[in-house]
Amino acid sequence: MWRRWGFPRQFKLNVIRLSRIQSDPDAIGRGVALGLFIGFTPTFGGQIFLAILFAFLLRQNKIATFAGVWITNPLTAPLIYGLEYQVGRMLLGYPPYALSQFSFENGWEMGVQVGAPMLLGSLVLGVPVAFIGYSMAVRFVPSLRQWKIPRWPRHIISRKKSKNELSD
């Protein structure tokens, strides 16, 4: 069933985790802001590890940080990374990089032409998103704790008792 409801279910589970954190809304908001900021960095596969590391170092809420990192998932990552690249490219004044220019000999040049705009774009977009996420979490968490969140729908499988089960 999780394959059919994967991303909505994961979002709901993260909302439930946020609602059950026994911390004040300010601490949860700081954790979410840290997670959102790290979620906007171009560290494709290591965002969760970075988020947990920085949550430990900065003594922020780990669960809230983990939930904030989920801003970049397989559905949103192309949009976020593309937007970061375009914003950074425009700020640095770089021309668009064509994939036809890619070769192993100019790999370093490609890394600079793509990596530098993405890094700058992630900083430019990550800071406002972190502030917005903090303010939303501070306002949303108290009301979220009062909601009764229903369980995910389960398929009820009727089971007929056999004669052997009745005789035991």
Phi and psi restraints in degrees (value plus and minus 20) as a CYANA .aco file:
   2 TRP   PHI     -84.3   -44.3
   2 TRP   PSI     -45.8    -5.8
   3 ARG   PHI     -88.8   -48.8
   3 ARG   PSI     -53.6   -13.6
   4 ARG   PHI     -96.2   -56.2
   4 ARG   PSI     -53.9   -13.9
   5 TRP   PHI    -136.9   -96.9
   5 TRP   PSI       6.6    46.6
   6 GLY   PHI     -70.2   -30.2
   6 GLY   PSI     -83.0   -43.0
   7 PHE   PHI     -93.6   -53.6
   7 PHE   PSI     -62.8   -22.8
   8 PRO   PHI     -81.9   -41.9
   8 PRO   PSI     -57.3   -17.3
   9 ARG   PHI     -86.2   -46.2
   9 ARG   PSI     -61.8   -21.8
  10 GLN   PHI     -85.1   -45.1
  10 GLN   PSI     -58.2   -18.2
  11 PHE   PHI     -82.6   -42.6
  11 PHE   PSI     -65.4   -25.4
  12 LYS   PHI     -82.8   -42.8
  12 LYS   PSI     -61.6   -21.6
  13 LEU   PHI     -83.1   -43.1
  13 LEU   PSI     -59.0   -19.0
  14 ASN   PHI     -86.8   -46.8
  14 ASN   PSI     -56.5   -16.5
  15 VAL   PHI     -85.4   -45.4
  15 VAL   PSI     -61.2   -21.2
  16 ILE   PHI     -84.4   -44.4
  16 ILE   PSI     -61.9   -21.9
  17 ARG   PHI     -80.2   -40.2
  17 ARG   PSI     -63.0   -23.0
  18 LEU   PHI     -83.1   -43.1
  18 LEU   PSI     -57.8   -17.8
  19 SER   PHI     -91.6   -51.6
  19 SER   PSI     -43.9    -3.9
  20 ARG   PHI    -114.7   -74.7
  20 ARG   PSI     -21.9    18.1
  21 ILE   PHI     -88.2   -48.2
  21 ILE   PSI     108.8   148.8
  22 GLN   PHI    -111.5   -71.5
  22 GLN   PSI      48.9    88.9
  23 SER   PHI    -166.3  -126.3
  23 SER   PSI     144.8   184.8
  24 ASP   PHI     -94.9   -54.9
  24 ASP   PSI     135.5   175.5
  25 PRO   PHI     -78.8   -38.8
  25 PRO   PSI     -50.5   -10.5
  26 ASP   PHI     -85.2   -45.2
  26 ASP   PSI     -63.8   -23.8
  27 ALA   PHI     -85.9   -45.9
  27 ALA   PSI     -59.4   -19.4
  28 ILE   PHI     -85.6   -45.6
  28 ILE   PSI     -62.0   -22.0
  29 GLY   PHI     -81.6   -41.6
  29 GLY   PSI     -60.5   -20.5
  30 ARG   PHI     -84.4   -44.4
  30 ARG   PSI     -59.6   -19.6
  31 GLY   PHI     -85.1   -45.1
  31 GLY   PSI     -63.0   -23.0
  32 VAL   PHI     -83.0   -43.0
  32 VAL   PSI     -62.4   -22.4
  33 ALA   PHI     -82.3   -42.3
  33 ALA   PSI     -62.0   -22.0
  34 LEU   PHI     -82.7   -42.7
  34 LEU   PSI     -63.6   -23.6
  35 GLY   PHI     -83.7   -43.7
  35 GLY   PSI     -61.0   -21.0
  36 LEU   PHI     -85.1   -45.1
  36 LEU   PSI     -62.2   -22.2
  37 PHE   PHI     -83.0   -43.0
  37 PHE   PSI     -65.3   -25.3
  38 ILE   PHI     -88.4   -48.4
  38 ILE   PSI     -52.8   -12.8
  39 GLY   PHI     -83.3   -43.3
  39 GLY   PSI     -45.2    -5.2
  40 PHE   PHI    -108.7   -68.7
  40 PHE   PSI     -25.3    14.7
  41 THR   PHI     -98.1   -58.1
  41 THR   PSI     130.6   170.6
  42 PRO   PHI    -103.3   -63.3
  42 PRO   PSI      31.3    71.3
  43 THR   PHI    -126.1   -86.1
  43 THR   PSI      56.5    96.5
  44 PHE   PHI     -65.2   -25.2
  44 PHE   PSI     -73.6   -33.6
  45 GLY   PHI    -124.1   -84.1
  45 GLY   PSI     -28.5    11.5
  46 GLY   PHI    -130.1   -90.1
  46 GLY   PSI      -1.5    38.5
  47 GLN   PHI     -85.6   -45.6
  47 GLN   PSI     -60.6   -20.6
  48 ILE   PHI     -86.4   -46.4
  48 ILE   PSI     -61.0   -21.0
  49 PHE   PHI     -85.0   -45.0
  49 PHE   PSI     -62.7   -22.7
  50 LEU   PHI     -83.2   -43.2
  50 LEU   PSI     -60.5   -20.5
  51 ALA   PHI     -84.0   -44.0
  51 ALA   PSI     -65.0   -25.0
  52 ILE   PHI     -87.1   -47.1
  52 ILE   PSI     -59.7   -19.7
  53 LEU   PHI     -81.1   -41.1
  53 LEU   PSI     -68.9   -28.9
  54 PHE   PHI     -90.2   -50.2
  54 PHE   PSI     -50.1   -10.1
  55 ALA   PHI     -85.4   -45.4
  55 ALA   PSI     -58.7   -18.7
  56 PHE   PHI     -88.3   -48.3
  56 PHE   PSI     -65.7   -25.7
  57 LEU   PHI     -85.2   -45.2
  57 LEU   PSI     -60.1   -20.1
  58 LEU   PHI    -113.4   -73.4
  58 LEU   PSI     -18.7    21.3
  59 ARG   PHI      35.4    75.4
  59 ARG   PSI      32.0    72.0
  60 GLN   PHI    -126.1   -86.1
  60 GLN   PSI     150.5   190.5
  61 ASN   PHI     -89.9   -49.9
  61 ASN   PSI     100.2   140.2
  62 LYS   PHI     -90.6   -50.6
  62 LYS   PSI     -60.8   -20.8
  63 ILE   PHI     -87.4   -47.4
  63 ILE   PSI     -61.2   -21.2
  64 ALA   PHI     -86.0   -46.0
  64 ALA   PSI     -57.5   -17.5
  65 THR   PHI     -85.1   -45.1
  65 THR   PSI     -63.3   -23.3
  66 PHE   PHI     -81.2   -41.2
  66 PHE   PSI     -61.3   -21.3
  67 ALA   PHI     -86.8   -46.8
  67 ALA   PSI     -55.9   -15.9
  68 GLY   PHI     -89.0   -49.0
  68 GLY   PSI     -50.5   -10.5
  69 VAL   PHI     -85.4   -45.4
  69 VAL   PSI     -43.9    -3.9
  70 TRP   PHI     -89.9   -49.9
  70 TRP   PSI     -14.0    26.0
  71 ILE   PHI     -82.0   -42.0
  71 ILE   PSI     -54.0   -14.0
  72 THR   PHI    -122.6   -82.6
  72 THR   PSI      90.7   130.7
  73 ASN   PHI    -150.9  -110.9
  73 ASN   PSI     156.5   196.5
  74 PRO   PHI     -77.4   -37.4
  74 PRO   PSI     -42.4    -2.4
  75 LEU   PHI    -103.0   -63.0
  75 LEU   PSI     -56.8   -16.8
  76 THR   PHI    -117.7   -77.7
  76 THR   PSI     -37.5     2.5
  77 ALA   PHI     -78.8   -38.8
  77 ALA   PSI     -66.4   -26.4
  78 PRO   PHI     -80.0   -40.0
  78 PRO   PSI     -58.7   -18.7
  79 LEU   PHI     -87.0   -47.0
  79 LEU   PSI     -67.1   -27.1
  80 ILE   PHI     -85.1   -45.1
  80 ILE   PSI     -68.7   -28.7
  81 TYR   PHI     -88.3   -48.3
  81 TYR   PSI     -55.7   -15.7
  82 GLY   PHI     -85.1   -45.1
  82 GLY   PSI     -61.9   -21.9
  83 LEU   PHI     -85.9   -45.9
  83 LEU   PSI     -61.3   -21.3
  84 GLU   PHI     -80.2   -40.2
  84 GLU   PSI     -64.4   -24.4
  85 TYR   PHI     -82.4   -42.4
  85 TYR   PSI     -65.6   -25.6
  86 GLN   PHI     -86.1   -46.1
  86 GLN   PSI     -61.7   -21.7
  87 VAL   PHI     -84.5   -44.5
  87 VAL   PSI     -66.9   -26.9
  88 GLY   PHI     -84.9   -44.9
  88 GLY   PSI     -58.7   -18.7
  89 ARG   PHI     -84.3   -44.3
  89 ARG   PSI     -61.7   -21.7
  90 MET   PHI     -88.3   -48.3
  90 MET   PSI     -58.9   -18.9
  91 LEU   PHI     -88.1   -48.1
  91 LEU   PSI     -55.2   -15.2
  92 LEU   PHI    -105.6   -65.6
  92 LEU   PSI     -33.6     6.4
  93 GLY   PHI      57.0    97.0
  93 GLY   PSI       4.7    44.7
  94 TYR   PHI    -102.6   -62.6
  94 TYR   PSI     126.1   166.1
  95 PRO   PHI     -95.6   -55.6
  95 PRO   PSI     139.1   179.1
  96 PRO   PHI     -80.7   -40.7
  96 PRO   PSI     120.4   160.4
  97 TYR   PHI    -110.1   -70.1
  97 TYR   PSI     103.9   143.9
  98 ALA   PHI    -110.0   -70.0
  98 ALA   PSI     115.9   155.9
  99 LEU   PHI     -87.0   -47.0
  99 LEU   PSI     -38.2     1.8
 100 SER   PHI     -87.7   -47.7
 100 SER   PSI     -37.6     2.4
 101 GLN   PHI    -103.7   -63.7
 101 GLN   PSI     -25.4    14.6
 102 PHE   PHI     -92.5   -52.5
 102 PHE   PSI     111.5   151.5
 103 SER   PHI    -176.5  -136.5
 103 SER   PSI     143.9   183.9
 104 PHE   PHI     -90.8   -50.8
 104 PHE   PSI     -42.1    -2.1
 105 GLU   PHI     -91.7   -51.7
 105 GLU   PSI     -55.1   -15.1
 106 ASN   PHI    -126.8   -86.8
 106 ASN   PSI      14.3    54.3
 107 GLY   PHI     -82.8   -42.8
 107 GLY   PSI     -60.4   -20.4
 108 TRP   PHI     -84.8   -44.8
 108 TRP   PSI     -61.6   -21.6
 109 GLU   PHI     -82.9   -42.9
 109 GLU   PSI     -60.1   -20.1
 110 MET   PHI     -85.3   -45.3
 110 MET   PSI     -59.3   -19.3
 111 GLY   PHI     -80.5   -40.5
 111 GLY   PSI     -59.7   -19.7
 112 VAL   PHI     -92.2   -52.2
 112 VAL   PSI     -62.3   -22.3
 113 GLN   PHI     -87.3   -47.3
 113 GLN   PSI     -47.7    -7.7
 114 VAL   PHI    -124.8   -84.8
 114 VAL   PSI     -60.6   -20.6
 115 GLY   PHI     -90.1   -50.1
 115 GLY   PSI     -62.4   -22.4
 116 ALA   PHI     -84.1   -44.1
 116 ALA   PSI     -66.1   -26.1
 117 PRO   PHI     -83.2   -43.2
 117 PRO   PSI     -56.6   -16.6
 118 MET   PHI     -87.1   -47.1
 118 MET   PSI     -58.6   -18.6
 119 LEU   PHI     -85.9   -45.9
 119 LEU   PSI     -66.6   -26.6
 120 LEU   PHI     -84.5   -44.5
 120 LEU   PSI     -62.5   -22.5
 121 GLY   PHI     -84.3   -44.3
 121 GLY   PSI     -54.5   -14.5
 122 SER   PHI     -88.8   -48.8
 122 SER   PSI     -55.5   -15.5
 123 LEU   PHI     -89.4   -49.4
 123 LEU   PSI     -63.1   -23.1
 124 VAL   PHI     -86.0   -46.0
 124 VAL   PSI     -58.7   -18.7
 125 LEU   PHI    -108.7   -68.7
 125 LEU   PSI     -50.2   -10.2
 126 GLY   PHI     -90.2   -50.2
 126 GLY   PSI     -57.1   -17.1
 127 VAL   PHI     -85.3   -45.3
 127 VAL   PSI     -70.3   -30.3
 128 PRO   PHI     -84.4   -44.4
 128 PRO   PSI     -56.9   -16.9
 129 VAL   PHI     -84.8   -44.8
 129 VAL   PSI     -57.8   -17.8
 130 ALA   PHI     -84.6   -44.6
 130 ALA   PSI     -62.6   -22.6
 131 PHE   PHI     -84.2   -44.2
 131 PHE   PSI     -62.5   -22.5
 132 ILE   PHI     -84.9   -44.9
 132 ILE   PSI     -63.0   -23.0
 133 GLY   PHI     -82.6   -42.6
 133 GLY   PSI     -58.8   -18.8
 134 TYR   PHI     -82.3   -42.3
 134 TYR   PSI     -69.8   -29.8
 135 SER   PHI     -85.6   -45.6
 135 SER   PSI     -56.5   -16.5
 136 MET   PHI     -88.0   -48.0
 136 MET   PSI     -60.6   -20.6
 137 ALA   PHI     -86.0   -46.0
 137 ALA   PSI     -61.0   -21.0
 138 VAL   PHI     -83.3   -43.3
 138 VAL   PSI     -56.8   -16.8
 139 ARG   PHI    -101.4   -61.4
 139 ARG   PSI     -53.2   -13.2
 140 PHE   PHI    -105.3   -65.3
 140 PHE   PSI     -54.1   -14.1
 141 VAL   PHI     -82.2   -42.2
 141 VAL   PSI     -65.5   -25.5
 142 PRO   PHI     -80.4   -40.4
 142 PRO   PSI     -60.1   -20.1
 143 SER   PHI     -94.1   -54.1
 143 SER   PSI     -49.7    -9.7
 144 LEU   PHI     -86.1   -46.1
 144 LEU   PSI     -54.2   -14.2
 145 ARG   PHI     -87.6   -47.6
 145 ARG   PSI     -41.1    -1.1
 146 GLN   PHI    -108.6   -68.6
 146 GLN   PSI     -32.8     7.2
 147 TRP   PHI     -94.8   -54.8
 147 TRP   PSI     127.8   167.8
 148 LYS   PHI    -119.8   -79.8
 148 LYS   PSI      87.6   127.6
 149 ILE   PHI    -109.4   -69.4
 149 ILE   PSI      98.7   138.7
 150 PRO   PHI     -90.8   -50.8
 150 PRO   PSI     136.2   176.2
 151 ARG   PHI     -86.6   -46.6
 151 ARG   PSI     138.9   178.9
 152 TRP   PHI     -87.5   -47.5
 152 TRP   PSI     119.6   159.6
 153 PRO   PHI     -82.2   -42.2
 153 PRO   PSI     114.3   154.3
 154 ARG   PHI    -135.7   -95.7
 154 ARG   PSI     128.0   168.0
 155 HIS   PHI    -102.9   -62.9
 155 HIS   PSI     106.1   146.1
 156 ILE   PHI    -108.9   -68.9
 156 ILE   PSI     101.2   141.2
 157 ILE   PHI    -121.5   -81.5
 157 ILE   PSI      95.7   135.7
 158 SER   PHI     -96.9   -56.9
 158 SER   PSI     116.9   156.9
 159 ARG   PHI    -142.6  -102.6
 159 ARG   PSI     101.2   141.2
 160 LYS   PHI    -107.4   -67.4
 160 LYS   PSI     115.2   155.2
 161 LYS   PHI     -99.8   -59.8
 161 LYS   PSI     114.0   154.0
 162 SER   PHI    -105.7   -65.7
 162 SER   PSI     151.6   191.6
 163 LYS   PHI     -82.6   -42.6
 163 LYS   PSI     -52.7   -12.7
 164 ASN   PHI     -86.2   -46.2
 164 ASN   PSI     -58.6   -18.6
 165 GLU   PHI     -90.0   -50.0
 165 GLU   PSI     -54.4   -14.4
 166 LEU   PHI     -90.4   -50.4
 166 LEU   PSI     -53.0   -13.0
 167 SER   PHI     -98.5   -58.5
 167 SER   PSI     -41.1    -1.1
